[in-house]
Each structure stands twice: as C-alpha cells, then as structure tokens.
Amino acid sequence: MKNDITSNFYFDNYIIKKIDLDFNQNFESKDPVNLEFDLDINTSIDQQEHTGWTRLDILIWDEAEKNNYPFTLSMQILGFFSADEDMKADDFLTMCKYNGASILFPFLRSAVADVTKSANITPLTLPLINVKKFIDDKSQ
C-alpha cells in the first residue's frame, strides 16, 4: 500500500462502558413496533498527548412500560484514537468526532444485536445512518 493514502489518524481500541437492558414483561403488541432511539456523540482530545476519545450513547425505546415498548436499552461505547504529532488539534478533533463516530457505530450496532439476542429477545439491528449528517443536524 502506498504511504500517501494511509491515515495519520489511528483507531487504538474501544470498550463497551455501559449496558442497561430493562425488559418490559407487560409488553403486548401484534403489530411491529417503530424503532425509537436517541444517539449522543461526545468527543474530547488531549492535544499534547495526541490522543482522544469518542463516546456514543444510545437509548432505545425509553420508558418501555409507559410507552408499551418491548424493552428499554441504554448502551455506551467508548473509542480511543491517536494521531501523528503533525496533525493540528482542530483537525484531530474533527477526525475524532466524525471518523471516530463512523468507526464506532458498527460496533454499537453489533453490540445491540448481540445483547438482545443473548437476552432471548428477537435481535434488534439498528439501521445504518449517515453519521456526518446526523452530527451536523444534531449540532444545529
């Protein structure tokens, strides 16, 4: 691979920091339930260390019993990133914000499907999203 196409932005690791599943035993529905979720994206960098993190927080079907949803699922995934020393702080923050969220979202989708499957619930697969548009729309 040519060096001119490799990135100076690096994905170091990720962890699933929080999982909270609350099953609604009173849920009754013969009709499909529309997926309702809220996603928050937070980013921070340490300019001197050339490291940063991006965190995705998702809340699926808030207040399940009150709103007659099958469950409420809250999850938090945290990704760790680094960059070469020559990357400007603003560029690195932007990379963590957009690229970091784009890198982490498939891990979040997989974790949601795995948790629901392991809980003996029909596995829930989150839809694909346009991360850049989502972040830009949410920040307005």
ZAPA-153594 format. One record per atom (N, C-alpha, C): residue number from 1; residue in one letter; chain; atom name; x, z, y. Coordinates in pm, 1 decimal. Atoms other than C-alpha are relative to their C-alpha. Layout:
# ZAPA-153594
<pt NUM; A; A; CA; <X; Z; Y>>
...
***
This chain:
# ZAPA-153594
<pt 1; M; A; N; <85.0; 0.0; -117.9>>
<pt 1; M; A; CA; <0.0; 0.0; 0.0>>
<pt 1; M; A; C; <89.3; 0.0; 123.9>>
<pt 2; K; A; N; <-77.5; 5.9; -123.8>>
<pt 2; K; A; CA; <131.3; -84.7; 342.3>>
<pt 2; K; A; C; <-20.0; 127.8; 80.4>>
<pt 3; N; A; N; <6.5; -122.3; -79.2>>
<pt 3; N; A; CA; <211.9; 211.4; 564.8>>
<pt 3; N; A; C; <-82.8; -15.7; 126.5>>
<pt 4; D; A; N; <73.3; 18.4; -124.9>>
<pt 4; D; A; CA; <35.8; 55.6; 864.1>>
<pt 4; D; A; C; <-150.5; 22.5; -15.9>>
<pt 5; I; A; N; <143.0; -26.6; 17.2>>
<pt 5; I; A; CA; <-307.5; 119.4; 708.9>>
<pt 5; I; A; C; <-27.2; 141.9; -48.9>>
<pt 6; T; A; N; <22.3; -137.6; 42.7>>
<pt 6; T; A; CA; <-253.5; 475.7; 589.1>>
<pt 6; T; A; C; <-29.5; 86.9; 121.5>>
<pt 7; S; A; N; <44.4; -87.0; -107.9>>
<pt 7; S; A; CA; <-406.6; 750.3; 794.2>>
<pt 7; S; A; C; <100.2; 111.9; 26.0>>
<pt 8; N; A; N; <-77.0; -119.1; -33.3>>
<pt 8; N; A; CA; <-228.1; 1029.0; 976.8>>
<pt 8; N; A; C; <-92.1; 122.0; 9.2>>
<pt 9; F; A; N; <100.8; -105.3; 12.0>>
<pt 9; F; A; CA; <-539.2; 1243.7; 913.9>>
<pt 9; F; A; C; <-15.0; 28.4; -148.9>>
<pt 10; Y; A; N; <-4.4; -34.8; 141.5>>
<pt 10; Y; A; CA; <-543.0; 1436.0; 584.8>>
<pt 10; Y; A; C; <-111.0; 98.9; -38.1>>
<pt 11; F; A; N; <98.4; -90.1; 58.9>>
<pt 11; F; A; CA; <-811.6; 1599.8; 373.5>>
<pt 11; F; A; C; <75.5; 90.5; -96.2>>
<pt 12; D; A; N; <-81.2; -92.3; 78.2>>
<pt 12; D; A; CA; <-644.3; 1910.3; 233.5>>
<pt 12; D; A; C; <-77.4; 67.4; -113.2>>
<pt 13; N; A; N; <75.8; -73.9; 100.3>>
<pt 13; N; A; CA; <-919.5; 2094.0; 47.5>>
<pt 13; N; A; C; <-140.7; 26.3; 52.5>>
<pt 14; Y; A; N; <131.3; -46.1; -42.5>>
<pt 14; Y; A; CA; <-1277.3; 2215.1; 54.1>>
<pt 14; Y; A; C; <-43.8; 115.0; -89.8>>
<pt 15; I; A; N; <62.4; -105.6; 79.5>>
<pt 15; I; A; CA; <-1475.6; 2515.1; -63.5>>
<pt 15; I; A; C; <-149.1; 1.2; 32.5>>
<pt 16; I; A; N; <140.6; -28.4; -25.9>>
<pt 16; I; A; CA; <-1842.2; 2586.2; -101.9>>
<pt 16; I; A; C; <-4.4; 148.5; 31.5>>
<pt 17; K; A; N; <-11.4; -137.4; -49.5>>
<pt 17; K; A; CA; <-1862.4; 2900.4; 103.7>>
<pt 17; K; A; C; <-125.9; 82.2; -27.5>>
<pt 18; K; A; N; <124.8; -74.7; 14.9>>
<pt 18; K; A; CA; <-2228.2; 2991.2; 56.6>>
<pt 18; K; A; C; <-101.2; -85.2; -74.4>>
<pt 19; I; A; N; <114.6; 61.7; 66.9>>
<pt 19; I; A; CA; <-2515.8; 2907.3; -176.8>>
<pt 19; I; A; C; <-108.1; 105.8; -9.1>>
<pt 20; D; A; N; <112.7; -92.5; 10.1>>
<pt 20; D; A; CA; <-2855.4; 3073.0; -149.9>>
<pt 20; D; A; C; <-122.7; -80.7; -39.2>>
<pt 21; L; A; N; <117.1; 70.0; 51.5>>
<pt 21; L; A; CA; <-3144.0; 2944.8; -360.9>>
<pt 21; L; A; C; <-110.8; 102.1; -20.9>>
<pt 22; D; A; N; <116.0; -87.9; 14.0>>
<pt 22; D; A; CA; <-3484.6; 3108.1; -336.0>>
<pt 22; D; A; C; <-114.6; -83.0; -55.4>>
<pt 23; F; A; N; <103.2; 76.6; 69.7>>
<pt 23; F; A; CA; <-3729.9; 2966.2; -589.1>>
<pt 23; F; A; C; <-138.1; 54.1; 35.2>>
<pt 24; N; A; N; <138.0; -37.4; -32.4>>
<pt 24; N; A; CA; <-4100.0; 2968.8; -493.7>>
<pt 24; N; A; C; <-84.0; -7.0; -126.7>>
<pt 25; Q; A; N; <78.8; -3.9; 123.4>>
<pt 25; Q; A; CA; <-4287.0; 3079.8; -805.5>>
<pt 25; Q; A; C; <-146.3; -33.6; 21.9>>
<pt 26; N; A; N; <140.3; 29.6; -30.8>>
<pt 26; N; A; CA; <-4618.0; 3020.9; -628.4>>
<pt 26; N; A; C; <-23.0; -145.6; 38.2>>
<pt 27; F; A; N; <11.2; 140.4; -39.3>>
<pt 27; F; A; CA; <-4548.1; 2654.6; -555.7>>
<pt 27; F; A; C; <-93.7; -73.5; -94.9>>
<pt 28; E; A; N; <91.5; 83.2; 77.3>>
<pt 28; E; A; CA; <-4828.3; 2426.5; -668.1>>
<pt 28; E; A; C; <-22.7; -129.3; 76.2>>
<pt 29; S; A; N; <25.1; 129.3; -61.1>>
<pt 29; S; A; CA; <-4845.2; 2057.8; -596.8>>
<pt 29; S; A; C; <5.5; -107.5; -107.6>>
<pt 30; K; A; N; <-1.9; 116.3; 89.3>>
<pt 30; K; A; CA; <-4932.5; 1744.2; -787.2>>
<pt 30; K; A; C; <57.7; -120.7; 73.0>>
<pt 31; D; A; N; <-51.9; 108.7; -81.6>>
<pt 31; D; A; CA; <-4813.8; 1524.7; -501.5>>
<pt 31; D; A; C; <149.3; 22.2; 26.5>>
<pt 32; P; A; N; <-141.7; -16.8; -37.3>>
<pt 32; P; A; CA; <-4448.5; 1455.0; -418.2>>
<pt 32; P; A; C; <11.7; 73.6; 134.6>>
<pt 33; V; A; N; <-23.2; -77.2; -121.2>>
<pt 33; V; A; CA; <-4311.8; 1686.4; -151.6>>
<pt 33; V; A; C; <103.4; -73.0; 84.0>>
<pt 34; N; A; N; <-96.4; 63.4; -90.5>>
<pt 34; N; A; CA; <-4143.0; 1531.3; 150.8>>
<pt 34; N; A; C; <119.9; 91.5; 20.0>>
<pt 35; L; A; N; <-122.9; -76.6; -19.0>>
<pt 35; L; A; CA; <-3783.6; 1639.7; 183.9>>
<pt 35; L; A; C; <14.1; 38.6; 146.4>>
<pt 36; E; A; N; <-22.3; -53.4; -134.4>>
<pt 36; E; A; CA; <-3731.5; 1860.1; 487.0>>
<pt 36; E; A; C; <131.5; 76.8; -2.7>>
<pt 37; F; A; N; <-125.2; -74.8; -5.9>>
<pt 37; F; A; CA; <-3378.8; 1970.7; 574.6>>
<pt 37; F; A; C; <58.3; -6.3; 139.2>>
<pt 38; D; A; N; <-71.6; -7.4; -126.6>>
<pt 38; D; A; CA; <-3169.9; 2074.3; 870.0>>
<pt 38; D; A; C; <148.5; 8.7; -33.2>>
<pt 39; L; A; N; <-143.7; 4.9; 23.2>>
<pt 39; L; A; CA; <-2798.7; 1997.2; 881.3>>
<pt 39; L; A; C; <71.7; 29.3; 131.0>>
<pt 40; D; A; N; <-84.2; -31.3; -115.7>>
<pt 40; D; A; CA; <-2549.0; 2151.7; 1122.5>>
<pt 40; D; A; C; <144.6; -31.1; -36.3>>
<pt 41; I; A; N; <-140.0; 34.8; 19.9>>
<pt 41; I; A; CA; <-2190.9; 2032.4; 1163.1>>
<pt 41; I; A; C; <81.0; 69.3; 108.6>>
<pt 42; N; A; N; <-86.9; -71.5; -92.8>>
<pt 42; N; A; CA; <-1924.1; 2251.4; 1322.3>>
<pt 42; N; A; C; <144.7; -32.7; -33.1>>
<pt 43; T; A; N; <-139.9; 38.8; 16.2>>
<pt 43; T; A; CA; <-1557.2; 2173.3; 1376.2>>
<pt 43; T; A; C; <87.4; 84.3; 92.0>>
<pt 44; S; A; N; <-97.9; -70.3; -82.1>>
<pt 44; S; A; CA; <-1251.6; 2357.9; 1503.1>>
<pt 44; S; A; C; <139.7; -44.9; -42.7>>
<pt 45; I; A; N; <-137.9; 36.5; 32.4>>
<pt 45; I; A; CA; <-881.1; 2278.5; 1523.3>>
<pt 45; I; A; C; <96.6; 103.5; 56.9>>
<pt 46; D; A; N; <-112.8; -75.8; -52.4>>
<pt 46; D; A; CA; <-555.1; 2463.7; 1571.4>>
<pt 46; D; A; C; <103.9; -104.6; 38.7>>
<pt 47; Q; A; N; <-84.7; 107.9; -49.3>>
<pt 47; Q; A; CA; <-359.2; 2220.2; 1786.7>>
<pt 47; Q; A; C; <147.1; 23.0; -33.3>>
<pt 48; Q; A; N; <-141.8; -28.6; 25.0>>
<pt 48; Q; A; CA; <-26.2; 2395.0; 1737.6>>
<pt 48; Q; A; C; <36.9; -16.2; -147.7>>
<pt 49; E; A; N; <-26.7; 10.4; 143.9>>
<pt 49; E; A; CA; <-55.8; 2400.2; 1356.1>>
<pt 49; E; A; C; <-38.5; -137.6; -55.5>>
<pt 50; H; A; N; <47.8; 131.2; 43.1>>
<pt 50; H; A; CA; <-212.1; 2051.7; 1337.5>>
<pt 50; H; A; C; <-92.7; 12.8; -121.4>>
<pt 51; T; A; N; <98.3; -22.8; 105.9>>
<pt 51; T; A; CA; <-484.9; 2191.6; 1114.2>>
<pt 51; T; A; C; <-137.0; 16.9; 62.4>>
<pt 52; G; A; N; <135.4; -17.2; -47.8>>
<pt 52; G; A; CA; <-858.0; 2203.3; 1144.9>>
<pt 52; G; A; C; <-95.9; 14.1; -116.4>>
<pt 53; W; A; N; <102.4; -9.3; 101.8>>
<pt 53; W; A; CA; <-1180.4; 2258.5; 960.8>>
<pt 53; W; A; C; <-129.8; -59.7; 51.5>>
<pt 54; T; A; N; <135.5; 46.4; -28.4>>
<pt 54; T; A; CA; <-1525.9; 2109.5; 946.6>>
<pt 54; T; A; C; <-92.2; 72.3; -96.8>>
<pt 55; R; A; N; <95.3; -72.8; 82.8>>
<pt 55; R; A; CA; <-1824.7; 2304.2; 819.3>>
<pt 55; R; A; C; <-136.4; -68.1; 8.3>>
<pt 56; L; A; N; <135.8; 51.4; 7.5>>
<pt 56; L; A; CA; <-2156.7; 2161.0; 704.1>>
<pt 56; L; A; C; <-89.5; 111.9; -49.6>>
<pt 57; D; A; N; <101.0; -98.2; 39.2>>
<pt 57; D; A; CA; <-2453.4; 2398.8; 688.7>>
<pt 57; D; A; C; <-131.1; -74.3; -19.4>>
<pt 58; I; A; N; <126.5; 66.4; 26.1>>
<pt 58; I; A; CA; <-2769.9; 2272.6; 525.4>>
<pt 58; I; A; C; <-105.2; 103.9; -38.0>>
<pt 59; L; A; N; <114.7; -82.0; 36.5>>
<pt 59; L; A; CA; <-3110.5; 2437.4; 499.3>>
<pt 59; L; A; C; <-109.0; -96.0; -45.1>>
<pt 60; I; A; N; <99.6; 88.5; 59.3>>
<pt 60; I; A; CA; <-3356.7; 2263.9; 268.9>>
<pt 60; I; A; C; <-128.0; 79.5; -22.8>>
<pt 61; W; A; N; <133.2; -59.4; 17.5>>
<pt 61; W; A; CA; <-3727.1; 2349.2; 275.9>>
<pt 61; W; A; C; <-2.1; 147.1; 41.6>>
<pt 62; D; A; N; <2.5; -135.2; -54.8>>
<pt 62; D; A; CA; <-3713.4; 2655.1; 499.8>>
<pt 62; D; A; C; <-135.4; 65.1; -24.8>>
<pt 63; E; A; N; <120.2; -80.8; 23.8>>
<pt 63; E; A; CA; <-3966.7; 2930.4; 422.9>>
<pt 63; E; A; C; <-90.1; -65.1; -105.3>>
<pt 64; A; A; N; <67.5; 71.4; 109.3>>
<pt 64; A; A; CA; <-4072.5; 2782.6; 89.0>>
<pt 64; A; A; C; <-139.5; 53.3; -29.4>>
<pt 65; E; A; N; <132.0; -55.0; 33.3>>
<pt 65; E; A; CA; <-4358.3; 3020.9; 16.1>>
<pt 65; E; A; C; <-100.3; -24.9; 111.6>>
<pt 66; K; A; N; <89.4; 19.3; -114.5>>
<pt 66; K; A; CA; <-4507.0; 2998.9; 364.2>>
<pt 66; K; A; C; <-43.7; -146.1; 13.1>>
<pt 67; N; A; N; <27.4; 142.5; -19.7>>
<pt 67; N; A; CA; <-4485.4; 2616.7; 369.8>>
<pt 67; N; A; C; <-31.9; -75.6; -129.9>>
<pt 68; N; A; N; <30.0; 58.3; 130.9>>
<pt 68; N; A; CA; <-4563.7; 2556.3; -1.1>>
<pt 68; N; A; C; <103.1; -105.7; -41.4>>
<pt 69; Y; A; N; <-110.2; 81.2; 51.4>>
<pt 69; Y; A; CA; <-4225.0; 2408.6; -88.1>>
<pt 69; Y; A; C; <45.1; 59.5; -133.9>>
<pt 70; P; A; N; <-40.8; -52.5; 130.4>>
<pt 70; P; A; CA; <-4074.6; 2441.1; -435.8>>
<pt 70; P; A; C; <110.2; 106.4; 7.7>>
<pt 71; F; A; N; <-109.0; -96.6; -16.7>>
<pt 71; F; A; CA; <-3771.7; 2637.1; -311.0>>
<pt 71; F; A; C; <57.9; -15.3; 139.4>>
<pt 72; T; A; N; <-82.8; 8.2; -119.8>>
<pt 72; T; A; CA; <-3550.5; 2711.4; -14.2>>
<pt 72; T; A; C; <144.8; 5.4; -47.5>>
<pt 73; L; A; N; <-141.5; 2.5; 36.1>>
<pt 73; L; A; CA; <-3183.8; 2622.8; -47.1>>
<pt 73; L; A; C; <82.7; -5.9; 127.7>>
<pt 74; S; A; N; <-93.7; -3.8; -111.7>>
<pt 74; S; A; CA; <-2916.2; 2714.5; 202.1>>
<pt 74; S; A; C; <140.7; -11.1; -59.7>>
<pt 75; M; A; N; <-134.6; 20.0; 51.6>>
<pt 75; M; A; CA; <-2560.3; 2595.1; 148.0>>
<pt 75; M; A; C; <95.2; -26.2; 115.7>>
<pt 76; Q; A; N; <-104.0; 21.0; -100.4>>
<pt 76; Q; A; CA; <-2237.5; 2591.9; 345.5>>
<pt 76; Q; A; C; <125.3; -48.9; -71.5>>
<pt 77; I; A; N; <-122.9; 56.7; 55.7>>
<pt 77; I; A; CA; <-1935.8; 2374.6; 266.3>>
<pt 77; I; A; C; <101.6; -10.3; 112.9>>
<pt 78; L; A; N; <-104.9; -6.5; -100.5>>
<pt 78; L; A; CA; <-1605.7; 2405.9; 448.3>>
<pt 78; L; A; C; <116.8; -86.8; -45.4>>
<pt 79; G; A; N; <-111.0; 89.3; 30.5>>
<pt 79; G; A; CA; <-1340.9; 2132.9; 456.6>>
<pt 79; G; A; C; <118.5; 27.7; 91.3>>
<pt 80; F; A; N; <-122.9; -26.7; -73.9>>
<pt 80; F; A; CA; <-980.2; 2176.3; 564.1>>
<pt 80; F; A; C; <78.7; -130.0; 16.2>>
<pt 81; F; A; N; <-65.8; 125.2; -34.4>>
<pt 81; F; A; CA; <-787.3; 1897.8; 735.8>>
<pt 81; F; A; C; <130.2; 28.2; 74.0>>
<pt 82; S; A; N; <-123.7; -8.9; -76.6>>
<pt 82; S; A; CA; <-446.5; 1835.6; 886.7>>
<pt 82; S; A; C; <32.5; -138.9; 54.2>>
<pt 83; A; A; N; <-38.8; 126.1; -62.3>>
<pt 83; A; A; CA; <-276.7; 1567.5; 1092.4>>
<pt 83; A; A; C; <149.1; 1.5; 28.6>>
<pt 84; D; A; N; <-139.3; 11.1; -41.3>>
<pt 84; D; A; CA; <64.7; 1439.0; 1178.9>>
<pt 84; D; A; C; <15.8; 58.2; 140.3>>
<pt 85; E; A; N; <-27.4; -63.5; -128.6>>
<pt 85; E; A; CA; <228.6; 1603.2; 1479.1>>
<pt 85; E; A; C; <-25.4; -90.1; 119.5>>
<pt 86; D; A; N; <17.3; 91.2; -113.2>>
<pt 86; D; A; CA; <194.2; 1291.1; 1692.9>>
<pt 86; D; A; C; <-146.6; -28.0; 33.6>>
<pt 87; M; A; N; <141.2; 22.6; -31.2>>
<pt 87; M; A; CA; <-188.3; 1291.4; 1677.9>>
<pt 87; M; A; C; <-42.0; 91.7; 115.0>>
<pt 88; K; A; N; <48.1; -76.3; -115.1>>
<pt 88; K; A; CA; <-341.5; 1402.1; 2008.2>>
<pt 88; K; A; C; <-113.1; 93.2; -43.9>>
<pt 89; A; A; N; <100.3; -100.5; 35.2>>
<pt 89; A; A; CA; <-566.3; 1709.6; 1996.9>>
<pt 89; A; A; C; <-141.9; -55.9; 4.8>>
<pt 90; D; A; N; <134.1; 57.5; -11.0>>
<pt 90; D; A; CA; <-874.0; 1518.4; 2117.3>>
<pt 90; D; A; C; <-29.7; -95.2; -115.3>>
<pt 91; D; A; N; <17.9; 91.8; 112.5>>
<pt 91; D; A; CA; <-822.2; 1252.4; 1851.7>>
<pt 91; D; A; C; <-19.3; 76.7; -130.3>>
<pt 92; F; A; N; <11.3; -79.7; 122.3>>
<pt 92; F; A; CA; <-774.4; 1515.4; 1581.7>>
<pt 92; F; A; C; <-136.2; 67.6; -8.3>>
<pt 93; L; A; N; <132.3; -62.6; -1.5>>
<pt 93; L; A; CA; <-1091.6; 1699.6; 1686.3>>
<pt 93; L; A; C; <-107.5; -102.4; -35.3>>
<pt 94; T; A; N; <95.7; 106.4; 31.1>>
<pt 94; T; A; CA; <-1284.7; 1371.7; 1675.4>>
<pt 94; T; A; C; <6.8; -37.9; -147.6>>
<pt 95; M; A; N; <-16.2; 33.5; 142.2>>
<pt 95; M; A; CA; <-1140.7; 1291.1; 1332.2>>
<pt 95; M; A; C; <-62.9; 108.5; -87.7>>
<pt 96; C; A; N; <59.3; -109.5; 78.1>>
<pt 96; C; A; CA; <-1238.7; 1635.8; 1200.7>>
<pt 96; C; A; C; <-152.3; -4.1; 8.7>>
<pt 97; K; A; N; <144.5; 0.7; -21.5>>
<pt 97; K; A; CA; <-1585.3; 1602.2; 1349.5>>
<pt 97; K; A; C; <-67.6; -112.1; -78.1>>
<pt 98; Y; A; N; <66.6; 114.9; 61.4>>
<pt 98; Y; A; CA; <-1677.6; 1252.9; 1230.6>>
<pt 98; Y; A; C; <51.3; -28.7; -141.6>>
<pt 99; N; A; N; <-54.6; 32.5; 131.5>>
<pt 99; N; A; CA; <-1441.8; 1173.8; 944.3>>
<pt 99; N; A; C; <-12.9; 118.5; -94.9>>
<pt 100; G; A; N; <13.1; -119.3; 83.0>>
<pt 100; G; A; CA; <-1444.4; 1531.4; 819.2>>
<pt 100; G; A; C; <-140.7; 14.5; -55.6>>
<pt 101; A; A; N; <138.7; -9.4; 46.0>>
<pt 101; A; A; CA; <-1823.6; 1537.4; 801.9>>
<pt 101; A; A; C; <-32.3; -110.9; -99.8>>
<pt 102; S; A; N; <22.4; 112.0; 92.7>>
<pt 102; S; A; CA; <-1827.3; 1194.2; 634.3>>
<pt 102; S; A; C; <66.0; 25.3; -135.0>>
<pt 103; I; A; N; <-69.7; -32.5; 124.7>>
<pt 103; I; A; CA; <-1576.4; 1315.7; 376.1>>
<pt 103; I; A; C; <-75.2; 109.6; -75.6>>
<pt 104; L; A; N; <63.3; -114.8; 64.4>>
<pt 104; L; A; CA; <-1764.2; 1640.5; 306.0>>
<pt 104; L; A; C; <-142.4; -26.4; -49.4>>
<pt 105; F; A; N; <141.5; 17.0; 34.2>>
<pt 105; F; A; CA; <-2121.3; 1508.3; 288.9>>
<pt 105; F; A; C; <-21.4; -37.7; -147.4>>
<pt 106; P; A; N; <20.8; 27.9; 143.8>>
<pt 106; P; A; CA; <-2085.2; 1354.1; -61.9>>
<pt 106; P; A; C; <21.9; 123.7; -88.8>>
<pt 107; F; A; N; <-18.8; -123.6; 75.5>>
<pt 107; F; A; CA; <-1951.3; 1688.2; -188.4>>
<pt 107; F; A; C; <-122.6; 89.9; 13.1>>
<pt 108; L; A; N; <121.1; -78.0; -22.5>>
<pt 108; L; A; CA; <-2253.5; 1860.2; -33.2>>
<pt 108; L; A; C; <-115.8; -55.9; -81.5>>
<pt 109; R; A; N; <107.0; 64.2; 78.4>>
<pt 109; R; A; CA; <-2493.0; 1608.7; -192.6>>
<pt 109; R; A; C; <13.7; 34.5; -147.9>>
<pt 110; S; A; N; <-25.9; -30.2; 140.9>>
<pt 110; S; A; CA; <-2331.6; 1665.2; -530.9>>
<pt 110; S; A; C; <-29.6; 146.6; -30.8>>
<pt 111; A; A; N; <22.9; -142.9; 21.9>>
<pt 111; A; A; CA; <-2343.1; 2044.1; -495.8>>
<pt 111; A; A; C; <-149.2; 32.4; -1.2>>
<pt 112; V; A; N; <144.9; -21.9; -2.5>>
<pt 112; V; A; CA; <-2714.4; 2037.4; -405.5>>
<pt 112; V; A; C; <-61.8; -46.3; -132.1>>
<pt 113; A; A; N; <52.3; 50.7; 127.3>>
<pt 113; A; A; CA; <-2789.6; 1824.0; -711.5>>
<pt 113; A; A; C; <40.5; 91.7; -115.4>>
<pt 114; D; A; N; <-48.3; -86.9; 107.6>>
<pt 114; D; A; CA; <-2576.6; 2047.8; -935.3>>
<pt 114; D; A; C; <-71.3; 135.0; -0.7>>
<pt 115; V; A; N; <65.4; -131.1; -8.4>>
<pt 115; V; A; CA; <-2730.3; 2373.2; -810.8>>
<pt 115; V; A; C; <-145.4; -9.9; -46.2>>
<pt 116; T; A; N; <140.7; 12.2; 40.0>>
<pt 116; T; A; CA; <-3086.7; 2250.1; -850.5>>
<pt 116; T; A; C; <-11.1; -30.7; -149.4>>
<pt 117; K; A; N; <0.1; 29.2; 144.0>>
<pt 117; K; A; CA; <-3010.7; 2107.1; -1195.3>>
<pt 117; K; A; C; <29.4; 126.2; -80.9>>
<pt 118; S; A; N; <-37.6; -122.7; 71.4>>
<pt 118; S; A; CA; <-2842.2; 2432.4; -1306.3>>
<pt 118; S; A; C; <-108.4; 106.3; 6.6>>
<pt 119; A; A; N; <109.0; -95.5; -15.3>>
<pt 119; A; A; CA; <-3142.4; 2629.5; -1181.0>>
<pt 119; A; A; C; <-124.3; -42.9; -79.2>>
<pt 120; N; A; N; <109.3; 54.7; 79.9>>
<pt 120; N; A; CA; <-3361.9; 2423.9; -1417.5>>
<pt 120; N; A; C; <-115.4; -49.8; 87.1>>
<pt 121; I; A; N; <92.6; 65.4; -92.2>>
<pt 121; I; A; CA; <-3530.7; 2253.0; -1125.4>>
<pt 121; I; A; C; <34.0; -148.2; -4.2>>
<pt 122; T; A; N; <-31.3; 143.1; -6.3>>
<pt 122; T; A; CA; <-3562.7; 1876.2; -1100.7>>
<pt 122; T; A; C; <112.2; -19.6; 101.4>>
<pt 123; P; A; N; <-113.2; 15.1; -93.6>>
<pt 123; P; A; CA; <-3226.3; 1780.7; -948.5>>
<pt 123; P; A; C; <-40.1; -70.6; 129.0>>
<pt 124; L; A; N; <29.2; 55.4; -132.0>>
<pt 124; L; A; CA; <-3253.5; 1712.6; -578.3>>
<pt 124; L; A; C; <121.8; -77.0; 49.3>>
<pt 125; T; A; N; <-106.9; 82.7; -55.3>>
<pt 125; T; A; CA; <-3044.3; 1426.9; -444.3>>
<pt 125; T; A; C; <-30.7; -27.7; 146.2>>
<pt 126; L; A; N; <17.3; 25.6; -142.9>>
<pt 126; L; A; CA; <-3006.8; 1422.0; -68.4>>
<pt 126; L; A; C; <19.4; -148.1; 28.3>>
<pt 127; P; A; N; <-21.0; 141.0; -35.6>>
<pt 127; P; A; CA; <-3037.6; 1080.4; 94.2>>
<pt 127; P; A; C; <134.7; -19.2; 69.3>>
<pt 128; L; A; N; <-118.6; 33.5; -78.2>>
<pt 128; L; A; CA; <-2734.6; 906.7; 236.3>>
<pt 128; L; A; C; <-38.0; 3.2; 147.7>>
<pt 129; I; A; N; <26.6; 0.4; -143.3>>
<pt 129; I; A; CA; <-2705.9; 948.3; 611.1>>
<pt 129; I; A; C; <113.6; -70.8; 72.5>>
<pt 130; N; A; N; <-100.2; 54.6; -89.3>>
<pt 130; N; A; CA; <-2524.6; 772.0; 890.9>>
<pt 130; N; A; C; <54.6; 119.3; 79.3>>
<pt 131; V; A; N; <-53.0; -123.1; -56.4>>
<pt 131; V; A; CA; <-2303.4; 1066.2; 984.2>>
<pt 131; V; A; C; <28.1; -13.7; 149.2>>
<pt 132; K; A; N; <-30.2; 18.5; -141.9>>
<pt 132; K; A; CA; <-2184.7; 924.5; 1317.2>>
<pt 132; K; A; C; <-126.8; 2.5; 84.4>>
<pt 133; K; A; N; <126.7; 2.1; -73.8>>
<pt 133; K; A; CA; <-2540.2; 851.1; 1431.7>>
<pt 133; K; A; C; <-64.7; 138.3; -0.3>>
<pt 134; F; A; N; <57.0; -134.0; 9.2>>
<pt 134; F; A; CA; <-2657.8; 1190.5; 1308.6>>
<pt 134; F; A; C; <66.0; 94.9; 99.5>>
<pt 135; I; A; N; <-72.3; -89.4; -91.8>>
<pt 135; I; A; CA; <-2386.5; 1375.3; 1502.5>>
<pt 135; I; A; C; <-28.1; -36.6; 145.0>>
<pt 136; D; A; N; <25.2; 43.2; -138.2>>
<pt 136; D; A; CA; <-2435.7; 1166.5; 1816.0>>
<pt 136; D; A; C; <-141.6; 34.4; 43.6>>
<pt 137; D; A; N; <138.2; -31.7; -34.8>>
<pt 137; D; A; CA; <-2813.8; 1209.7; 1807.5>>
<pt 137; D; A; C; <-20.8; 149.9; 17.8>>
<pt 138; K; A; N; <17.8; -145.0; -6.3>>
<pt 138; K; A; CA; <-2790.3; 1583.4; 1745.7>>
<pt 138; K; A; C; <65.9; 60.2; 123.8>>
<pt 139; S; A; N; <-70.3; -54.7; -116.2>>
<pt 139; S; A; CA; <-2545.6; 1636.3; 2033.8>>
<pt 139; S; A; C; <-68.0; -37.9; 131.7>>
<pt 140; Q; A; N; <71.1; 36.7; -123.6>>
<pt 140; Q; A; CA; <-2784.9; 1476.0; 2285.0>>
<pt 140; Q; A; C; <-114.6; 92.1; 28.7>>
***
